[in-house]
Amino acid sequence: MPVMELSASQDRAFFEAVCAKSGQDLLRCYQCGNCTAGCPMQPYYDLAAHQVMRLVQTGQRKAALTCSSLWLCAGCGQCSARCPNQLDVALILETLRHMARRAGYNPQPRVAQFSRAFLKSVHSHGRVFELGLLLRYKLASGRLLDDADLAPRLLKVGKLHLTPTSTPGQAEVAAIFRRYEQGAGS
Protein backbone atom coordinates (compact mmCIF):
# COMPACT_ATOMS: atom_id res chain seq x y z
CA MET A 1 0.00 0.00 0.00
CA PRO A 2 1.51 3.38 -0.99
CA VAL A 3 2.22 5.84 1.79
CA MET A 4 1.50 9.54 1.34
CA GLU A 5 4.28 11.82 2.55
CA LEU A 6 2.27 14.60 4.18
CA SER A 7 5.08 16.88 5.28
CA ALA A 8 6.25 17.45 1.71
CA SER A 9 2.87 18.75 0.58
CA GLN A 10 1.55 20.32 3.77
CA ASP A 11 0.28 23.88 3.35
CA ARG A 12 -0.29 25.32 6.82
CA ALA A 13 -1.47 28.64 5.37
CA PHE A 14 -4.26 26.78 3.55
CA PHE A 15 -5.47 25.22 6.81
CA GLU A 16 -5.41 28.61 8.53
CA ALA A 17 -7.23 30.28 5.62
CA VAL A 18 -10.05 27.70 5.70
CA CYS A 19 -10.41 28.17 9.47
CA ALA A 20 -10.45 31.96 9.13
CA LYS A 21 -12.84 32.12 6.16
CA SER A 22 -15.27 29.58 7.60
CA GLY A 23 -14.99 30.83 11.17
CA GLN A 24 -14.56 27.21 12.27
CA ASP A 25 -11.78 25.59 14.34
CA LEU A 26 -11.03 22.51 12.28
CA LEU A 27 -8.74 21.18 15.01
CA ARG A 28 -11.95 20.23 16.85
CA CYS A 29 -12.66 17.56 14.21
CA TYR A 30 -11.48 14.19 15.49
CA GLN A 31 -12.63 12.13 12.51
CA CYS A 32 -15.62 10.44 14.17
CA GLY A 33 -17.35 10.08 10.79
CA ASN A 34 -20.77 11.33 11.94
CA CYS A 35 -20.79 13.93 9.15
CA THR A 36 -20.22 11.19 6.59
CA ALA A 37 -22.74 8.79 8.12
CA GLY A 38 -25.59 11.29 7.81
CA CYS A 39 -24.79 12.64 4.35
CA PRO A 40 -27.44 11.86 1.71
CA MET A 41 -24.96 12.65 -1.07
CA GLN A 42 -22.19 10.39 0.29
CA PRO A 43 -22.74 7.61 -2.28
CA TYR A 44 -21.82 10.10 -5.03
CA TYR A 45 -18.73 11.61 -3.36
CA ASP A 46 -15.19 10.76 -4.31
CA LEU A 47 -14.10 11.69 -0.76
CA ALA A 48 -16.27 11.50 2.34
CA ALA A 49 -16.86 14.69 4.33
CA HIS A 50 -14.60 13.55 7.18
CA GLN A 51 -11.86 12.76 4.65
CA VAL A 52 -12.11 16.28 3.22
CA MET A 53 -11.88 17.65 6.76
CA ARG A 54 -8.70 15.59 7.31
CA LEU A 55 -7.17 16.87 4.07
CA VAL A 56 -7.71 20.42 5.31
CA GLN A 57 -6.29 19.60 8.74
CA THR A 58 -3.14 18.21 7.14
CA GLY A 59 -2.82 21.15 4.74
CA GLN A 60 -3.43 19.15 1.56
CA ARG A 61 -4.63 22.13 -0.47
CA LYS A 62 -4.76 20.66 -3.96
CA ALA A 63 -6.35 17.37 -2.89
CA ALA A 64 -9.03 19.20 -0.88
CA LEU A 65 -9.82 21.76 -3.58
CA THR A 66 -9.96 19.30 -6.47
CA CYS A 67 -12.28 16.69 -4.98
CA SER A 68 -15.70 16.36 -6.60
CA SER A 69 -17.42 16.18 -3.22
CA LEU A 70 -17.31 19.97 -2.86
CA TRP A 71 -19.44 20.40 -5.96
CA LEU A 72 -21.88 17.62 -5.14
CA CYS A 73 -22.68 18.76 -1.58
CA ALA A 74 -26.38 19.64 -1.35
CA GLY A 75 -25.79 22.02 1.55
CA CYS A 76 -28.54 20.34 3.56
CA GLY A 77 -26.64 20.76 6.84
CA GLN A 78 -27.10 17.16 8.00
CA CYS A 79 -23.32 16.88 8.52
CA SER A 80 -23.30 20.00 10.69
CA ALA A 81 -26.29 18.82 12.74
CA ARG A 82 -24.58 15.51 13.48
CA CYS A 83 -21.18 16.92 14.47
CA PRO A 84 -20.55 16.27 18.19
CA ASN A 85 -18.18 19.27 18.29
CA GLN A 86 -20.67 21.68 16.71
CA LEU A 87 -18.54 22.26 13.63
CA ASP A 88 -20.48 23.66 10.70
CA VAL A 89 -19.17 21.08 8.23
CA ALA A 90 -21.52 22.29 5.47
CA LEU A 91 -20.09 25.81 5.85
CA ILE A 92 -16.55 24.44 5.65
CA LEU A 93 -17.40 22.57 2.44
CA GLU A 94 -19.00 25.72 1.03
CA THR A 95 -15.89 27.71 1.95
CA LEU A 96 -13.75 25.14 0.15
CA ARG A 97 -16.03 25.33 -2.89
CA HIS A 98 -15.53 29.11 -3.06
CA MET A 99 -11.78 28.67 -2.67
CA ALA A 100 -11.75 26.01 -5.41
CA ARG A 101 -13.73 28.27 -7.74
CA ARG A 102 -11.33 31.16 -7.15
CA ALA A 103 -8.33 28.86 -7.69
CA GLY A 104 -9.76 27.70 -11.03
CA TYR A 105 -10.50 24.11 -10.04
CA ASN A 106 -13.56 22.67 -11.70
CA PRO A 107 -13.86 18.89 -11.27
CA GLN A 108 -17.63 18.92 -11.96
CA PRO A 109 -18.11 21.27 -14.94
CA ARG A 110 -21.91 20.99 -15.18
CA VAL A 111 -22.39 21.55 -11.45
CA ALA A 112 -20.12 24.60 -11.62
CA GLN A 113 -22.01 25.88 -14.69
CA PHE A 114 -25.31 25.51 -12.87
CA SER A 115 -23.89 27.24 -9.79
CA ARG A 116 -22.67 30.19 -11.89
CA ALA A 117 -26.03 30.45 -13.69
CA PHE A 118 -27.89 30.33 -10.36
CA LEU A 119 -25.72 33.03 -8.78
CA LYS A 120 -25.97 35.22 -11.90
CA SER A 121 -29.76 34.96 -11.74
CA VAL A 122 -29.86 35.92 -8.06
CA HIS A 123 -27.37 38.73 -8.68
CA SER A 124 -29.46 40.12 -11.53
CA HIS A 125 -32.92 39.78 -9.99
CA GLY A 126 -32.48 39.54 -6.22
CA ARG A 127 -33.88 36.00 -6.35
CA VAL A 128 -33.76 33.18 -8.83
CA PHE A 129 -35.57 33.72 -12.13
CA GLU A 130 -36.12 30.11 -13.14
CA LEU A 131 -36.50 30.55 -16.89
CA GLY A 132 -33.41 32.76 -17.08
CA LEU A 133 -31.49 30.28 -14.95
CA LEU A 134 -32.51 27.40 -17.21
CA LEU A 135 -31.63 29.24 -20.40
CA ARG A 136 -28.26 30.41 -19.06
CA TYR A 137 -27.39 26.91 -17.83
CA LYS A 138 -28.57 25.17 -21.00
CA LEU A 139 -26.49 27.51 -23.17
CA ALA A 140 -23.39 27.13 -20.98
CA SER A 141 -23.63 23.34 -20.76
CA GLY A 142 -24.66 22.75 -24.38
CA ARG A 143 -27.54 20.57 -23.16
CA LEU A 144 -30.24 22.65 -24.83
CA LEU A 145 -32.91 20.00 -25.27
CA ASP A 146 -32.44 17.99 -22.07
CA ASP A 147 -35.66 18.13 -20.06
CA ALA A 148 -37.32 20.41 -22.63
CA ASP A 149 -40.47 18.30 -22.36
CA LEU A 150 -40.91 19.55 -18.77
CA ALA A 151 -41.34 23.22 -19.73
CA PRO A 152 -45.02 23.07 -20.82
CA ARG A 153 -46.01 21.29 -17.62
CA LEU A 154 -44.07 23.74 -15.44
CA LEU A 155 -45.66 26.69 -17.24
CA LYS A 156 -49.12 25.19 -16.85
CA VAL A 157 -48.84 24.81 -13.06
CA GLY A 158 -47.22 28.25 -12.60
CA LYS A 159 -43.76 27.01 -11.64
CA LEU A 160 -41.98 28.64 -14.57
CA HIS A 161 -42.53 32.35 -15.15
CA LEU A 162 -41.73 34.04 -18.44
CA THR A 163 -40.55 37.24 -16.75
CA PRO A 164 -38.67 37.82 -13.51
CA THR A 165 -40.66 38.94 -10.49
CA SER A 166 -39.67 41.96 -8.44
CA THR A 167 -38.08 41.19 -5.11
CA PRO A 168 -38.10 43.26 -1.95
CA GLY A 169 -34.54 43.62 -0.68
CA GLN A 170 -32.95 43.49 -4.12
CA ALA A 171 -30.55 46.30 -3.09
CA GLU A 172 -29.44 44.25 -0.07
CA VAL A 173 -28.79 41.21 -2.26
CA ALA A 174 -26.76 43.39 -4.65
CA ALA A 175 -24.72 44.64 -1.67
CA ILE A 176 -23.93 41.04 -0.67
CA PHE A 177 -22.61 40.33 -4.16
CA ARG A 178 -20.52 43.53 -4.13
CA ARG A 179 -18.91 42.52 -0.83
CA TYR A 180 -18.18 39.07 -2.20
CA GLU A 181 -16.69 40.45 -5.41
CA GLN A 182 -14.48 42.80 -3.37
CA GLY A 183 -13.01 39.82 -1.56
CA ALA A 184 -15.00 39.74 1.68
CA GLY A 185 -16.46 36.37 0.66
CA SER A 186 -13.25 34.89 -0.67
C-alpha positions, 0 to 999 in steps of 0.5 A: 500500500503506498504511503503519502508523505504529508510533510512534503505537501503540507500547506499550513497557510491553507489550513489557517485560511479555511479556518479563518474564512469559515470561522470554524476551528477545524482542530476540533474535528477528530474524525468520528465520521458522523458527518459522513454517516448522515450525508445523503450525497455520500454515495456520489462523493469521491471523498467522504466529508470527514476525509475532506476535513482531514485533508484540510487539517493536514494542509493538503490544499490541492487534494481538498480543492480538487475533490468532486465532493465539494461540488456535489454537496447539497448544503442540507446541513445534515453533517453539521447537525450531526457533528458532536463538536458543533462544527459547521461542516456544510459551511466548511465545504462551502468555503472550500467550494468558493476557494476552489472556484477562485483557484480555477478548479472545476472537477464537476463542470456541469455543477459549476455551470449551474452554480454560476447560472444560479448566482448570476440569476440571483445577482441580476434579480435579487432572487432566482428567475427560473427561466433565465437560470434554465436558459443560461445553464442550457447555453453554458452546458450545451444541453439545450434539449435535455428536459425540454419536455418539462417546460409546458407542464411547469408553465401550466402549473405556474412554476416557470414564469416568463418574466422575472418577479420583483423582489423586496430587498434586491438592493441588499442582495446586490450589496452582498454580491458587491462585498463578495466580489471585493473579496470579503467572501473569498 
